[in-house]
Amino acid sequence: LKPGGVFACYEWCLTDKYDASSQHHREIREAIETGNGLSQLCGAATCEELLCSAGFTVCESRDCALDSRDGGERWYLPLTPSYNPMSWPRFQFTPMMRCAMPKALRFAERMGLLPPCTVQAQTILQAGGEGLATGGAEGVFTPMWLLVAERPPPPQPPPAC
């Protein structure tokens, strides 16, 4: 990025509510990491520190998930259970479907309708979705941490006399 250029991104972060000493919070983090193919989630402060160590000046850093939704739904709602079968993305997170889905997929695998390991993939992805929903509901995780940073211009040499 050229000096004076602005960099902006959304980052998946652990919030200040995350407590590393809490087994429950660690399980949420691990479910998110495993189910979404992430090596290690870090806190927003770590992201800011990394930007600064790369020579950027942080202009803005905030959780956009906390912004007013004007009656809209929370970002994690599609990952929470709903007993309405017409609400498929949410219906699959019910205890009944959590039990039935692997059995149906295993049957389809054995019939040759699905490739091997489909059940394993679905189980990992579902656990990741549940980790995201729990982390969002408890406020220990956000997928919408906005970081805006600027690459400072190079220092100007002193004027010649």
Rosetta silent file (secondary structure, phi, psi, omega in degrees, C-alpha in Angstrom):
SEQUENCE: LKPGGVFACYEWCLTDKYDASSQHHREIREAIETGNGLSQLCGAATCEELLCSAGFTVCESRDCALDSRDGGERWYLPLTPSYNPMSWPRFQFTPMMRCAMPKALRFAERMGLLPPCTVQAQTILQAGGEGLATGGAEGVFTPMWLLVAERPPPPQPPPAC
SCORE:     score description
SCORE:     0.000 S_00000001
   1 L     0.000  133.827 -179.022    0.000    0.000    0.000 S_00000001
   2 L   -69.227  152.176  174.897    1.391    3.376   -0.940 S_00000001
   3 L   -56.417  135.593 -177.161    2.118    5.943    1.782 S_00000001
   4 L    89.802  -11.138  179.518   -1.061    7.859    2.559 S_00000001
   5 L   -73.620  155.368 -178.710   -3.167    4.915    1.367 S_00000001
   6 E  -113.897  136.771  178.953   -6.043    3.594    3.459 S_00000001
   7 E  -117.394  134.312  177.249   -6.639   -0.065    4.267 S_00000001
   8 E  -137.331  143.225  177.396   -9.979   -1.365    5.567 S_00000001
   9 E  -156.200  158.629  167.923  -11.157   -4.856    6.450 S_00000001
  10 E   -99.005  137.822 -179.095  -13.647   -6.842    8.451 S_00000001
  11 E  -128.077  141.403  171.269  -11.986   -9.327   10.782 S_00000001
  12 E   -78.891  119.527 -174.895  -13.320  -12.299   12.710 S_00000001
  13 E  -136.418  155.177  166.546  -12.297  -11.478   16.286 S_00000001
  14 E   -83.456  140.556 -178.113  -12.779  -12.448   19.875 S_00000001
  15 L   -90.721  178.233  177.690  -14.238   -9.523   21.787 S_00000001
  16 L   -65.032  -17.779  178.482  -13.241   -8.082   25.152 S_00000001
  17 L   -76.009  -15.458 -179.795  -15.925  -10.315   26.711 S_00000001
  18 L   -67.510  130.558  179.537  -13.884  -13.421   25.799 S_00000001
  19 L  -118.163  107.302 -177.328  -12.283  -14.933   28.906 S_00000001
  20 L   -62.210  -20.308  179.184   -9.414  -17.299   28.092 S_00000001
  21 L   -83.299   -8.827  180.000   -9.688  -18.844   31.559 S_00000001
  22 L   -87.094  120.722  177.738  -13.292  -19.917   30.860 S_00000001
  23 H   -59.424  -40.615  179.623  -13.565  -23.496   29.559 S_00000001
  24 H   -60.577  -46.003  179.198  -16.905  -22.579   27.949 S_00000001
  25 H   -64.956  -39.344  178.161  -15.349  -19.655   26.048 S_00000001
  26 H   -64.047  -38.416  178.007  -12.420  -21.820   24.925 S_00000001
  27 H   -65.098  -39.570  176.298  -14.861  -24.439   23.610 S_00000001
  28 H   -60.728  -49.929 -179.769  -16.713  -21.742   21.639 S_00000001
  29 H   -57.939  -46.689 -178.223  -13.418  -20.497   20.171 S_00000001
  30 H   -64.788  -38.226  177.380  -12.286  -24.021   19.257 S_00000001
  31 H   -63.733  -42.139  178.355  -15.638  -24.843   17.605 S_00000001
  32 H   -64.228  -47.235 -178.554  -15.410  -21.670   15.506 S_00000001
  33 H   -62.252  -49.786 -177.374  -11.793  -22.341   14.533 S_00000001
  34 H   -67.111  -47.477 -176.138  -12.303  -26.012   13.664 S_00000001
  35 H   -72.121  -12.394 -178.808  -15.658  -25.620   11.943 S_00000001
  36 L  -122.511    9.493  174.959  -14.502  -22.688    9.822 S_00000001
  37 L    67.162   36.703 -179.635  -10.948  -23.744    9.016 S_00000001
  38 L  -103.469  141.379 -179.305   -9.252  -21.035   11.062 S_00000001
  39 L   -78.316  -43.987 -179.726   -5.857  -21.540   12.638 S_00000001
  40 L  -162.903  119.746  173.841   -6.242  -19.162   15.574 S_00000001
  41 L   -78.748  143.751  176.698   -8.754  -16.469   16.438 S_00000001
  42 L  -129.378  171.704  179.469   -7.339  -13.463   18.222 S_00000001
  43 E   -80.417  162.485  179.983   -8.753  -10.426   19.935 S_00000001
  44 H   -61.136  -36.479  179.743   -9.375   -7.088   18.281 S_00000001
  45 H   -61.963  -36.328  177.710   -6.547   -5.510   20.275 S_00000001
  46 H   -65.355  -41.206  177.826   -4.130   -8.027   18.744 S_00000001
  47 H   -60.498  -42.771  178.058   -5.333   -7.089   15.254 S_00000001
  48 H   -62.558  -44.642  179.497   -4.716   -3.419   16.035 S_00000001
  49 H   -60.559  -40.895 -179.863   -1.236   -4.200   17.387 S_00000001
  50 H   -65.466  -39.570  176.661   -0.386   -6.169   14.243 S_00000001
  51 H   -63.040  -43.640  179.581   -1.469   -3.284   12.015 S_00000001
  52 H   -64.187  -40.978 -179.301    0.656   -0.857   14.043 S_00000001
  53 H   -68.480  -20.701  176.348    3.671   -3.182   13.940 S_00000001
  54 L   -87.780    3.974  175.530    3.299   -3.288   10.132 S_00000001
  55 L    95.635   10.834  179.110    3.626    0.504   10.061 S_00000001
  56 L   -93.673  157.436  170.528   -0.028    1.498    9.870 S_00000001
  57 E  -107.218  121.462 -178.642   -1.887    4.080   11.918 S_00000001
  58 E   -76.245  121.795  179.941   -5.235    2.728   13.085 S_00000001
  59 E   -94.709  -34.800 -178.261   -7.982    5.231   12.249 S_00000001
  60 E  -150.902  140.616  177.925  -11.003    3.186   13.303 S_00000001
  61 E  -152.260  112.738 -177.434  -11.534   -0.085   15.134 S_00000001
  62 E  -160.684  161.116  178.433  -14.994   -1.208   16.216 S_00000001
  63 E   -90.198  104.959 -178.955  -17.486   -4.045   16.268 S_00000001
  64 H   -70.479  -15.098  176.235  -20.032   -3.288   13.553 S_00000001
  65 H   -65.712  -18.980  179.734  -22.264   -6.075   14.908 S_00000001
  66 H   -88.731   -6.071  179.392  -23.158   -3.643   17.701 S_00000001
  67 L   -64.362  155.764  178.544  -24.405   -0.989   15.261 S_00000001
  68 L   -59.184  135.449 -179.029  -28.124   -0.203   15.230 S_00000001
  69 L  -102.561   -2.482 -178.599  -30.039   -2.732   13.154 S_00000001
  70 L    46.251   52.892  177.717  -33.251   -0.714   12.826 S_00000001
  71 L    84.657   -1.378  179.599  -35.392   -3.750   13.633 S_00000001
  72 L   -75.811  171.250 -178.632  -33.143   -6.174   11.769 S_00000001
  73 L   -88.538  155.726  173.856  -32.011   -9.537   13.064 S_00000001
  74 L   -64.261  151.716 -176.134  -28.704  -10.322   14.737 S_00000001
  75 L   -61.124  -29.679 -174.175  -26.061  -11.735   12.386 S_00000001
  76 L   -89.247   -4.152 -176.453  -26.034  -15.117   14.123 S_00000001
  77 H   -55.966  -41.320  178.548  -29.811  -15.731   14.004 S_00000001
  78 H   -61.952  -13.697 -179.103  -29.653  -17.978   10.872 S_00000001
  79 H  -100.265    7.329  179.954  -27.346  -20.278   12.859 S_00000001
  80 L  -104.631  155.285 -176.979  -29.758  -20.755   15.768 S_00000001
  81 L   -65.740  143.717  170.421  -32.458  -23.476   16.009 S_00000001
  82 L  -141.077  135.915 -178.466  -35.968  -22.936   14.670 S_00000001
  83 L   -89.406    8.871  174.970  -38.659  -25.596   14.740 S_00000001
  84 L   -86.551  111.928 -177.552  -40.279  -24.238   11.588 S_00000001
  85 L   -62.836  -18.660  178.257  -39.348  -26.756    8.839 S_00000001
  86 L   -78.394  -10.317  177.689  -39.780  -24.009    6.238 S_00000001
  87 L  -101.184   67.118 -170.031  -36.863  -22.190    7.866 S_00000001
  88 H   -53.204  -51.795 -175.974  -34.314  -24.740    6.631 S_00000001
  89 H   -55.537  -34.578 -178.755  -31.022  -23.122    7.605 S_00000001
  90 H   -85.449  -31.314 -178.909  -32.303  -22.789   11.166 S_00000001
  91 H   -61.897  -33.458 -178.274  -34.289  -26.057   11.227 S_00000001
  92 L   -67.966  -14.147 -179.102  -31.070  -28.076   10.805 S_00000001
  93 L   -93.294    2.864  176.303  -29.779  -26.782   14.151 S_00000001
  94 L   -72.334  154.124  178.343  -32.625  -28.330   16.179 S_00000001
  95 H   -56.424  -37.797  179.918  -31.689  -31.307   18.388 S_00000001
  96 H   -61.560  -47.956 -178.136  -33.893  -33.570   16.246 S_00000001
  97 H   -74.249  -29.810  176.487  -32.144  -32.629   12.998 S_00000001
  98 H   -61.936  -32.439  177.747  -28.722  -32.630   14.638 S_00000001
  99 H   -82.835  -42.452 -174.541  -29.363  -36.328   15.332 S_00000001
 100 H   -75.006  -35.865 -174.370  -31.192  -37.180   12.069 S_00000001
 101 H   -60.005  -49.221  178.687  -28.944  -35.406    9.578 S_00000001
 102 H   -60.180  -34.715  179.194  -25.806  -37.526   10.114 S_00000001
 103 H   -67.093  -43.656  178.689  -27.913  -40.693    9.845 S_00000001
 104 H   -64.677  -41.406  179.599  -29.500  -39.566    6.575 S_00000001
 105 H   -68.306  -38.761  178.293  -26.140  -38.531    5.165 S_00000001
 106 H   -62.259  -41.369  177.015  -24.512  -41.799    6.269 S_00000001
 107 H   -60.795  -46.092  179.892  -27.279  -43.718    4.471 S_00000001
 108 H   -64.855  -34.300  174.826  -26.722  -41.640    1.323 S_00000001
 109 H   -62.512  -48.350 -178.028  -22.963  -42.279    1.586 S_00000001
 110 H   -64.121  -31.032  178.196  -23.543  -46.049    1.806 S_00000001
 111 L   -79.828   -6.046 -179.584  -25.877  -45.916   -1.202 S_00000001
 112 L    82.274   11.401 -179.586  -23.161  -44.129   -3.174 S_00000001
 113 L   -82.561  -22.555  179.319  -25.222  -40.954   -3.495 S_00000001
 114 L  -129.495  151.202  178.833  -22.705  -38.884   -1.536 S_00000001
 115 L   -69.737  157.541  176.561  -18.919  -39.052   -1.381 S_00000001
 116 L   -57.700  151.403  177.248  -17.195  -40.607    1.626 S_00000001
 117 L    76.625    7.673  176.440  -16.639  -38.329    4.633 S_00000001
 118 H   -60.500  -40.877 -179.607  -19.739  -36.219    3.950 S_00000001
 119 H   -62.974  -43.529  179.187  -20.962  -36.977    7.479 S_00000001
 120 H   -60.927  -44.890 -179.603  -17.637  -35.881    8.975 S_00000001
 121 H   -62.654  -44.689 -179.614  -17.688  -32.641    6.984 S_00000001
 122 H   -63.111  -40.439 -179.452  -21.293  -31.889    7.954 S_00000001
 123 H   -64.290  -42.872  179.032  -20.587  -32.572   11.635 S_00000001
 124 H   -65.520  -45.354 -179.189  -17.576  -30.242   11.657 S_00000001
 125 H   -65.419  -39.373  179.010  -19.425  -27.489    9.800 S_00000001
 126 H   -65.261  -42.474  177.850  -22.477  -27.773   12.057 S_00000001
 127 H   -62.038  -38.468  177.168  -20.312  -27.544   15.189 S_00000001
 128 H   -63.623  -42.075  177.659  -18.655  -24.469   13.681 S_00000001
 129 H   -63.729  -40.389  178.012  -22.039  -22.873   13.033 S_00000001
 130 H   -66.608  -36.934  175.736  -23.161  -23.601   16.559 S_00000001
 131 H   -63.629  -41.295  177.729  -19.925  -22.084   17.892 S_00000001
 132 H   -61.979  -46.509 -178.769  -20.552  -18.953   15.824 S_00000001
 133 H   -62.788  -45.474 -179.501  -24.133  -18.679   17.105 S_00000001
 134 H   -66.209  -44.196  178.598  -23.156  -19.205   20.735 S_00000001
 135 H   -61.081  -39.150  177.835  -20.168  -16.848   20.459 S_00000001
 136 H   -69.868  -44.467 -178.803  -22.365  -14.182   18.873 S_00000001
 137 H   -63.899  -35.857 -179.419  -25.213  -14.584   21.345 S_00000001
 138 H   -88.822   -5.371  176.779  -22.821  -14.355   24.300 S_00000001
 139 L    75.311   17.098 -179.386  -20.875  -11.486   22.732 S_00000001
 140 L   -94.556   -6.696 -178.697  -17.489  -13.208   22.912 S_00000001
 141 E  -141.793  146.080  172.584  -17.057  -13.357   19.107 S_00000001
 142 E  -141.840  139.290  173.647  -17.800  -11.084   16.174 S_00000001
 143 E   -94.191    6.504 -171.883  -17.309  -11.588   12.434 S_00000001
 144 E  -127.733   44.015  176.498  -17.649   -7.845   11.857 S_00000001
 145 E   -82.802  114.233 -179.008  -14.743   -6.113   13.539 S_00000001
 146 E   -86.272  127.207  175.009  -14.021   -3.152   11.293 S_00000001
 147 E  -122.241  125.095  174.801  -10.415   -2.042   11.034 S_00000001
 148 E  -123.766  126.006 -177.562   -9.471    1.073    9.077 S_00000001
 149 E  -139.611  155.156 -178.744   -5.814    2.020    8.971 S_00000001
 150 E  -121.198  139.504  172.798   -3.627    4.411    7.047 S_00000001
 151 L   -83.531  114.286 -176.675   -0.097    3.954    5.799 S_00000001
 152 L   -62.227  147.566  174.593    1.593    7.137    7.041 S_00000001
 153 L   -66.406  154.342  179.062    3.381    9.272    4.482 S_00000001
 154 L   -64.720  151.253  178.732    7.174    9.110    4.688 S_00000001
 155 L   -62.198  140.216  179.552    8.804   11.733    6.910 S_00000001
 156 L   -83.864  135.511  176.720    9.645   14.902    5.032 S_00000001
 157 L   -65.423  151.266  178.323   13.286   15.980    5.060 S_00000001
 158 L   -64.014  147.554 -179.234   13.924   19.303    6.801 S_00000001
 159 L   -64.350  143.906  177.574   13.926   22.303    4.440 S_00000001
 160 L   -74.829  145.800 -179.279   17.330   23.348    3.154 S_00000001
 161 L   -86.002    0.000    0.000   18.609   26.710    4.371 S_00000001
